[in-house]
Amino acid sequence: MPQISLYIDEPTLKKVETAALREHVSISKWVARQIRARIEPVYPAGYEELFGSIDDPTFEEPQELGIGADVGREGL
């Protein structure tokens, strides 16, 4: 398996060590998971089926506000 070297500051290293320890994995495995999650996000099984699944009459799209409701901005 290929290897990479990282140069990071001490405070960041401590945070990585703490996160890996919290997840009970090696630093290498923790960093690899983080990289994979950023490159190829994985959604939980059945995620796509959730679209439109909320059946609650109080959950409705809010009325769109007109431009007059916008806050005035300071000129440059």
N, C-alpha and C positions, 0 to 999 in steps of 0.2 A: 504494500500500500504506500502511495506517495506520502511524503512528509513536507510540512512547511514550518518555517520559523517565524515567530512573531516578536516584535520589539514593542513592549508596552511599559508604561510607567508603573511604579510600585502600587499606588492606590488602585489602579485598574486591575492589576494582578490580584490584589487582595479581594476585590469584588468578584473576580472570576473564580478564585479558589473557594470563596464562601458559597457562591451559587452552585458550583460543582459538588461541594460537600453537602449542601442542602438537598440536592437531587441524588446523592449517593452514587455519583459517577466520577470518572477521572476527568481532569481538566481537558485533556485531549478530546474525550467523547463529548463533553459539554460544549466546547468550542465548535466541534464539527456539527453538532445539532443546531447551534445558533446560525452557523453559516448556511446549512441546508434550509433552515426555516426562512431565511431571507431570500435565498435564491429560488426556492421552489416551495411556496407555502402549501401546507396540507390542511384541508378543512376536515372536520369530523365526518364520519360516515353519516349519510342522510342529510347533510347540510342543505343540498339543493332542494330537497323536498319540503323544507321549512317555509319556502316562499309562499305567501298567501295562507298560511296555516293558522293565523290568529283569528279566532271566531269570537270577537268581543265587540258588542255594539258601541261601546264607549271609545274604541280604538278606531279613529277615523282621520283622514287627511285634513290638516288644518286649512282654513280658508286662506288663499294667497293674499298677502297685503299689497296694497297699491304703492306706487312710488312716493305718494304723499306721506306715508308712514315712515319713510327713511329719515334718519337724523341728519341735520345740516352739518356740513363739513367746513372746516376752516380753509380758506383759500391759501394757495401757496405763494 
